Amino acid sequence: MSRIRNTMDIAKSSWRVLKADKELMLLPIMSTIATIITIALFAIPIFLSNSNLDTWEPTTANYIQFFIMYLALAYVTIFFNAALVSAAHERLNGGDPTLGSAIRGASARAGKILPWAIVSATVSFILRSIEERAGAVGRIVIGLVGMAWAVVTFLVLPIIVVEGHSVGPAVRRSVDLFKRTWGENLAAQVGFGLIGLVGALPGIALIVLGATNGLLAIAIIGVLLVAAAAIVIATLSGIFQVALYHYAADGTIPGEYFNEHAFSQAFRSKGEQRFL
């Protein structure tokens, strides 16, 4: 119960930051739009060049195109996440971020974001390829490996954006910061996911109601509610990521938004672990 309470306190603190800068929710929306455009630019030409999709077999060139698309999608996602990190960092340090300042913050690190996007996309692509060919046990193992990778590299992006490190030093520093604090950030991330699921339940209910009764308008409203919940959670998670970075790096969180006691309980150093 204590861990759940701490996660709720952290989510409420992230919400206070979001209330101060509601325009930050535009960043996940922009990311989604850019993602759709990127998919269209790559996928449509591939499929238009193959008149009979029923018998289509991807060629080596197609696989290369899909991998380049994968890299482009990773860069788009990471770029807008970097913009969110930059804006949250500015707010916590007493600034008043805007959409423009967030984009400029990410653009200032664009050259260092690109290698991280390549590394992140490549690791994800390899793990997914192995998972598709593995048995049930293998998929579980690969899933755990992917989860471990996500946890130990969780702070890479804030390190790149705030400290200006290149990928190699950023990954090593992220691992070091992870070692300094108890790996409870995974529990908090799961907690955010559960909060998002609860927030999406009304929308899911409307989608089911609309689909089963032929009520298109109701189903569309449900889709919009689910999308809104996803946007809010994505923004809150980015804010939390910055707060965790500061706590792990400095032992304190700037600004008045976060209750450091919740972090001290949720992210204790290994020597302070105890059963709750």
QUIZIBEL-V560174 format. One record per residue. N is the residue number from 1. OMEGA is omega as a letter, one per 30 degrees, with the letter a starting at -180 (* if undefined). D_CENTER is the distance of its C-alpha to the mean C-alpha in whole Angstrom. Layout:
n: {N,N}
omega: {OMEGA,OMEGA}
d_center: {D_CENTER,D_CENTER}
This chain:
n: {1,2,3,4,5,6,7,8,9,10,11,12,13,14,15,16,17,18,19,20,21,22,23,24,25,26,27,28,29,30,31,32,33,34,35,36,37,38,39,40,41,42,43,44,45,46,47,48,49,50,51,52,53,54,55,56,57,58,59,60,61,62,63,64,65,66,67,68,69,70,71,72,73,74,75,76,77,78,79,80,81,82,83,84,85,86,87,88,89,90,91,92,93,94,95,96,97,98,99,100,101,102,103,104,105,106,107,108,109,110,111,112,113,114,115,116,117,118,119,120,121,122,123,124,125,126,127,128,129,130,131,132,133,134,135,136,137,138,139,140,141,142,143,144,145,146,147,148,149,150,151,152,153,154,155,156,157,158,159,160,161,162,163,164,165,166,167,168,169,170,171,172,173,174,175,176,177,178,179,180,181,182,183,184,185,186,187,188,189,190,191,192,193,194,195,196,197,198,199,200,201,202,203,204,205,206,207,208,209,210,211,212,213,214,215,216,217,218,219,220,221,222,223,224,225,226,227,228,229,230,231,232,233,234,235,236,237,238,239,240,241,242,243,244,245,246,247,248,249,250,251,252,253,254,255,256,257,258,259,260,261,262,263,264,265,266,267,268,269,270,271,272,273,274,275,276}
omega: {a,l,l,a,l,l,l,l,l,l,l,l,l,l,l,l,a,l,l,a,a,a,l,l,l,a,l,l,l,l,l,l,l,l,l,l,a,l,a,a,a,a,a,l,a,a,l,l,l,a,a,a,a,a,a,l,a,l,l,l,l,l,l,l,l,l,l,l,l,l,a,l,l,a,l,a,a,l,a,l,l,l,l,l,a,a,l,l,l,l,a,l,l,l,l,a,l,l,l,a,l,l,l,l,l,a,l,l,a,a,l,l,a,l,l,l,l,l,a,a,a,l,l,a,a,a,a,l,l,a,a,a,a,l,a,a,l,l,l,a,a,l,l,l,l,l,l,l,a,a,a,l,a,a,a,a,l,l,l,a,a,a,l,l,l,a,a,l,a,l,l,l,l,l,a,l,l,l,a,a,l,a,a,l,l,l,l,l,l,l,l,l,l,l,l,l,l,l,a,a,l,l,l,l,l,l,l,l,a,a,a,a,l,a,a,a,l,l,l,l,l,l,a,l,l,l,l,l,l,a,a,a,l,l,l,l,l,l,l,a,l,l,l,l,a,a,a,a,a,a,l,l,a,l,a,a,a,l,a,l,l,l,a,l,a,a,l,l,a,a,a,a,l,l,l,*}
d_center: {25,25,21,21,22,20,17,19,20,17,15,18,18,15,16,19,17,16,20,21,19,18,18,14,13,15,12,10,13,14,11,12,16,16,14,17,19,18,19,22,23,23,24,27,29,28,29,32,34,34,37,37,33,35,36,34,33,30,32,31,30,28,26,25,24,22,20,21,19,16,16,16,13,11,12,12,8,8,11,10,7,10,12,10,11,14,15,14,16,19,19,19,22,24,23,23,20,20,18,21,20,16,17,20,18,15,18,20,18,18,20,18,14,16,17,14,13,16,16,12,13,17,16,14,17,19,18,18,21,23,21,23,26,26,28,26,27,25,22,22,22,20,17,18,17,14,13,15,13,10,11,14,12,9,11,12,10,12,15,15,15,17,19,20,20,20,18,20,21,17,16,20,19,16,18,21,19,17,21,22,20,20,17,17,13,13,15,13,10,12,14,11,11,15,15,13,15,18,17,17,21,23,21,22,25,26,25,27,30,30,30,32,35,34,33,31,30,29,27,25,25,23,20,20,19,17,15,16,14,11,11,12,9,6,9,10,7,7,10,11,9,12,14,14,14,18,19,18,20,23,23,23,20,22,23,24,21,20,23,23,25,22,20,23,23,20,20,23,24,25,29,28,27,29,29,28}
